Each structure stands twice: as C-alpha cells, then as structure tokens.
Amino acid sequence: MATFVVLAKWTEKSFAAMQDVAKVSEEFKQTVKDMGAEIKAWYMLMGQYDEICILEAPNPETIAKIVITLSAKYGGKTETLQAFSEAEAMKIFT
C-alpha cells in the first residue's frame, strides 16, 4: 500500500455539510474504506489548510477517485501528495 497526504481547504459547501459533522465523518470513513483505502490519521489544522488526511491506498488512481467523490459531495479544495517512508526513500536512493 502506498501512502498519500491530502491537504484540504474547506469551502462554503464544506461548512454546509458540517451541520451534522458526526454523520459526515462516518460517511467519509465509509467511502474511503469502500473504495479500498485506509485512513491512517486525520487532523484539523490552523493555517493555510483546514485539514490533513493521511491515507494508505493500493495506487494513486484510488486516491484520485476518493478525492473527486468526496470533494464533489462535501466541497473542499485539495492538494494530494504521495509520501514515502524512510525505508521506501532509502530504496529509491540506492
């Protein structure tokens, strides 16, 4: 499984969806699981981005589908990065 970091900025649509934040959170988690990925961590942020979600997925296409699906439903503008562990990075450099 590959690791991906999704940084998000909330929009008006995001805030409207947060009226029942517990329900949205569960729907978000279920969508990610149903699409074959796993949430490793999630944090609300202060600063340039409003949240960060660290996901594991089999490939970038899975993450793209997740981001498109959730952005369409809940709003939000995202930036997605693939992350490499120290061990993975060492293999790349050698």
ROSE-4610 file (N, C-alpha, C; in Angstrom, 1 decimal, always signed):
// ROSE-4610
residu = [M/M/M/A/A/A/T/T/T/F/F/F/V/V/V/V/V/V/L/L/L/A/A/A/K/K/K/W/W/W/T/T/T/E/E/E/K/K/K/S/S/S/F/F/F/A/A/A/A/A/A/M/M/M/Q/Q/Q/D/D/D/V/V/V/A/A/A/K/K/K/V/V/V/S/S/S/E/E/E/E/E/E/F/F/F/K/K/K/Q/Q/Q/T/T/T/V/V/V/K/K/K/D/D/D/M/M/M/G/G/G/A/A/A/E/E/E/I/I/I/K/K/K/A/A/A/W/W/W/Y/Y/Y/M/M/M/L/L/L/M/M/M/G/G/G/Q/Q/Q/Y/Y/Y/D/D/D/E/E/E/I/I/I/C/C/C/I/I/I/L/L/L/E/E/E/A/A/A/P/P/P/N/N/N/P/P/P/E/E/E/T/T/T/I/I/I/A/A/A/K/K/K/I/I/I/V/V/V/I/I/I/T/T/T/L/L/L/S/S/S/A/A/A/K/K/K/Y/Y/Y/G/G/G/G/G/G/K/K/K/T/T/T/E/E/E/T/T/T/L/L/L/Q/Q/Q/A/A/A/F/F/F/S/S/S/E/E/E/A/A/A/E/E/E/A/A/A/M/M/M/K/K/K/I/I/I/F/F/F/T/T/T]
num = [1/1/1/2/2/2/3/3/3/4/4/4/5/5/5/6/6/6/7/7/7/8/8/8/9/9/9/10/10/10/11/11/11/12/12/12/13/13/13/14/14/14/15/15/15/16/16/16/17/17/17/18/18/18/19/19/19/20/20/20/21/21/21/22/22/22/23/23/23/24/24/24/25/25/25/26/26/26/27/27/27/28/28/28/29/29/29/30/30/30/31/31/31/32/32/32/33/33/33/34/34/34/35/35/35/36/36/36/37/37/37/38/38/38/39/39/39/40/40/40/41/41/41/42/42/42/43/43/43/44/44/44/45/45/45/46/46/46/47/47/47/48/48/48/49/49/49/50/50/50/51/51/51/52/52/52/53/53/53/54/54/54/55/55/55/56/56/56/57/57/57/58/58/58/59/59/59/60/60/60/61/61/61/62/62/62/63/63/63/64/64/64/65/65/65/66/66/66/67/67/67/68/68/68/69/69/69/70/70/70/71/71/71/72/72/72/73/73/73/74/74/74/75/75/75/76/76/76/77/77/77/78/78/78/79/79/79/80/80/80/81/81/81/82/82/82/83/83/83/84/84/84/85/85/85/86/86/86/87/87/87/88/88/88/89/89/89/90/90/90/91/91/91/92/92/92/93/93/93/94/94/94]
x = [+0.8/+0.0/+0.9/+0.5/+1.2/+0.6/+1.3/+0.9/+0.6/-0.5/-0.8/-1.2/-0.9/-1.3/-2.2/-3.4/-4.4/-4.6/-4.2/-4.4/-5.7/-6.5/-7.8/-8.1/-8.7/-9.3/-10.8/-11.5/-12.9/-13.5/-14.7/-15.5/-16.8/-17.6/-19.0/-19.8/-19.6/-20.3/-19.8/-18.5/-18.0/-18.6/-18.7/-19.3/-20.8/-21.5/-22.9/-23.1/-22.1/-22.2/-21.9/-21.2/-20.8/-21.9/-23.1/-24.2/-24.4/-24.1/-24.1/-22.7/-21.8/-20.4/-20.1/-20.8/-20.6/-21.0/-22.1/-22.6/-21.7/-21.2/-20.3/-19.0/-18.5/-17.3/-17.4/-18.5/-18.8/-18.9/-19.6/-19.8/-18.4/-17.6/-16.3/-15.4/-15.4/-14.7/-15.1/-16.5/-17.0/-16.7/-16.7/-16.4/-15.0/-14.1/-12.7/-12.5/-13.1/-13.0/-13.6/-14.8/-15.4/-14.6/-13.8/-13.0/-11.6/-11.4/-10.2/-9.0/-9.2/-8.1/-8.4/-7.4/-7.5/-7.0/-7.8/-7.3/-6.4/-5.1/-4.1/-4.2/-4.5/-4.6/-5.4/-6.0/-6.7/-6.5/-6.2/-6.1/-6.7/-7.3/-7.8/-6.6/-6.4/-5.2/-5.6/-4.6/-4.7/-3.6/-4.0/-3.0/-3.6/-2.7/-3.0/-4.1/-4.1/-5.0/-5.9/-7.1/-8.0/-7.9/-7.4/-7.3/-6.3/-5.8/-4.8/-5.3/-5.3/-5.7/-4.6/-4.1/-3.1/-3.7/-3.6/-4.3/-3.3/-3.7/-3.0/-3.9/-3.4/-4.2/-3.3/-3.9/-3.1/-2.4/-3.0/-2.5/-3.0/-2.4/-2.8/-4.3/-4.6/-6.0/-7.1/-6.8/-7.8/-8.0/-6.8/-6.9/-7.6/-7.3/-8.0/-9.5/-10.0/-11.4/-12.0/-11.3/-11.8/-11.9/-10.8/-10.8/-11.9/-12.1/-13.1/-14.5/-14.7/-16.0/-16.4/-15.4/-15.7/-15.7/-14.9/-14.9/-16.2/-16.7/-18.0/-19.1/-19.1/-20.2/-20.1/-18.9/-18.8/-18.0/-17.6/-16.9/-15.4/-14.7/-13.3/-12.4/-11.3/-10.2/-9.1/-8.5/-7.5/-6.2/-5.1/-3.8/-3.4/-3.0/-2.6/-1.2/-0.5/+0.9/+1.1/+2.0/+2.4/+3.6/+3.5/+4.6/+5.3/+6.6/+7.4/+8.1/+8.0/+8.6/+10.1/+10.8/+12.3/+12.8/+12.2/+12.7/+12.4/+11.3/+11.0/+11.9/+12.2/+13.1/+14.5/+15.0/+16.3/+16.4/+15.3/+15.3/+15.4/+14.8/+14.8/+16.2/+16.9/+18.2/+19.3/+19.0/+20.1/+19.9]
y = [-1.2/+0.0/+1.2/+2.2/+3.5/+4.5/+5.5/+6.5/+7.8/+8.5/+9.7/+10.7/+12.0/+13.1/+14.0/+14.2/+15.0/+16.3/+17.4/+18.7/+19.3/+19.8/+20.4/+21.7/+22.6/+23.9/+23.7/+24.1/+24.0/+25.1/+24.9/+25.9/+26.1/+26.9/+27.2/+25.8/+25.0/+23.7/+22.8/+22.9/+22.1/+22.5/+23.7/+24.2/+23.8/+23.9/+23.5/+22.0/+21.2/+19.8/+19.4/+20.4/+20.1/+20.3/+20.6/+20.7/+19.5/+18.3/+17.1/+16.4/+17.0/+16.6/+15.2/+14.6/+13.2/+12.3/+12.6/+11.8/+12.0/+13.2/+13.4/+12.6/+12.6/+11.9/+10.4/+9.8/+8.4/+8.1/+9.0/+8.8/+8.8/+9.8/+10.0/+8.7/+8.2/+7.0/+5.8/+5.6/+4.5/+4.6/+5.8/+5.9/+5.5/+6.0/+5.7/+4.1/+3.5/+2.1/+1.3/+1.7/+1.1/+1.2/+2.2/+2.4/+1.7/+1.0/+0.2/+0.9/+2.0/+2.7/+2.7/+3.2/+3.3/+4.6/+5.2/+6.5/+6.1/+6.6/+6.4/+7.5/+8.7/+9.8/+10.9/+11.7/+12.9/+14.0/+15.2/+16.3/+17.6/+18.4/+19.7/+20.6/+21.6/+22.4/+23.9/+24.6/+26.1/+26.6/+27.5/+28.0/+27.9/+27.6/+27.6/+26.6/+25.4/+24.4/+24.2/+23.6/+23.4/+21.9/+21.0/+19.6/+18.9/+17.8/+16.9/+15.5/+14.7/+13.3/+12.4/+11.5/+10.6/+9.3/+8.8/+7.6/+6.6/+5.3/+4.3/+3.7/+3.5/+3.0/+2.2/+1.3/+0.5/+1.3/+2.4/+3.2/+4.6/+5.5/+6.9/+7.0/+6.1/+6.2/+6.0/+5.2/+5.0/+6.3/+7.0/+8.2/+9.3/+9.3/+10.3/+10.1/+8.9/+8.6/+9.0/+8.8/+9.2/+10.7/+11.4/+12.9/+13.5/+13.0/+13.5/+13.3/+12.1/+11.7/+12.6/+12.7/+13.4/+14.9/+15.4/+16.9/+17.3/+16.4/+16.7/+16.7/+15.8/+15.7/+16.8/+17.0/+17.9/+19.2/+19.4/+20.6/+20.4/+21.5/+21.4/+21.5/+22.1/+22.2/+21.4/+20.5/+19.6/+19.7/+19.3/+19.1/+17.7/+16.8/+15.5/+15.2/+14.6/+14.3/+12.8/+12.2/+10.8/+10.9/+10.1/+10.2/+8.9/+8.9/+7.8/+7.6/+6.5/+6.2/+6.3/+6.4/+6.4/+5.2/+4.0/+2.8/+2.8/+3.3/+3.5/+4.5/+5.5/+6.6/+6.0/+5.2/+4.6/+3.7/+3.0/+2.1/+2.9/+4.1/+5.0/+5.5/+5.9/+6.5/+5.5/+4.2/+3.2/+2.4]
z = [+0.0/+0.0/+0.0/-0.8/-0.8/+0.1/+0.5/+1.5/+0.7/+1.0/+0.4/+1.5/+1.3/+2.2/+1.4/+1.9/+1.3/+2.2/+1.7/+2.4/+1.8/+2.7/+2.2/+2.8/+2.0/+2.4/+2.3/+3.3/+3.3/+2.5/+2.0/+1.2/+1.9/+1.3/+1.8/+1.8/+0.8/+0.7/+1.8/+2.1/+3.2/+4.6/+4.8/+6.1/+6.1/+5.0/+5.0/+5.3/+4.8/+5.1/+6.6/+7.2/+8.6/+9.6/+9.2/+10.1/+11.0/+10.4/+11.2/+11.0/+11.7/+11.5/+11.8/+12.8/+13.1/+12.0/+11.3/+10.2/+9.0/+8.7/+7.6/+7.9/+9.1/+9.4/+9.2/+9.6/+9.3/+7.9/+7.1/+5.7/+5.0/+5.4/+4.9/+5.1/+6.3/+6.6/+5.8/+5.7/+5.0/+3.5/+2.9/+1.5/+1.2/+2.1/+1.9/+2.0/+3.0/+3.2/+2.0/+1.6/+0.4/-0.9/-1.0/-2.2/-2.1/-1.0/-0.9/-0.3/+0.5/+1.1/+2.6/+3.4/+4.8/+5.3/+6.2/+6.9/+8.0/+7.9/+8.9/+10.0/+9.6/+10.5/+9.9/+10.7/+10.3/+11.3/+10.9/+11.8/+11.2/+12.1/+11.7/+11.9/+11.0/+11.0/+11.2/+11.6/+11.7/+10.7/+9.8/+8.8/+7.4/+6.5/+5.1/+4.7/+5.4/+5.1/+6.4/+6.1/+7.2/+7.8/+7.0/+7.4/+6.6/+7.2/+6.6/+6.9/+5.8/+6.0/+5.4/+6.1/+5.7/+5.4/+4.1/+3.7/+3.1/+3.2/+2.5/+1.5/+0.3/-0.8/-1.8/-2.6/-3.4/-4.6/-5.0/-6.1/-6.1/-6.9/-7.0/-7.5/-8.4/-9.0/-8.0/-7.0/-5.9/-5.1/-4.8/-4.1/-4.9/-6.2/-7.1/-7.1/-7.1/-7.1/-5.8/-4.7/-3.3/-3.3/-3.7/-3.6/-4.4/-5.7/-6.5/-6.0/-5.5/-4.9/-3.7/-2.8/-1.5/-1.8/-2.7/-3.0/-3.7/-4.5/-5.2/-4.2/-3.2/-2.2/-1.1/-0.6/+0.5/+0.3/-0.9/-1.2/-0.8/-0.8/-0.4/-1.6/-1.4/-2.4/-1.8/-2.6/-2.1/-2.8/-2.1/-2.7/-2.2/-3.1/-2.7/-3.1/-2.1/-2.3/-2.0/-2.7/-2.3/-1.4/-0.3/+0.7/+0.7/+1.0/+1.1/+2.5/+3.1/+4.4/+4.2/+5.3/+5.3/+4.5/+4.8/+4.2/+2.7/+2.3/+0.8/+0.2/+0.9/+0.3/+0.1/+1.1/+1.0/-0.2/-0.5/-1.7/-3.0/-3.0/-4.2/-4.4/-3.3/-3.4/-3.7/-3.5/-3.7/-5.0]
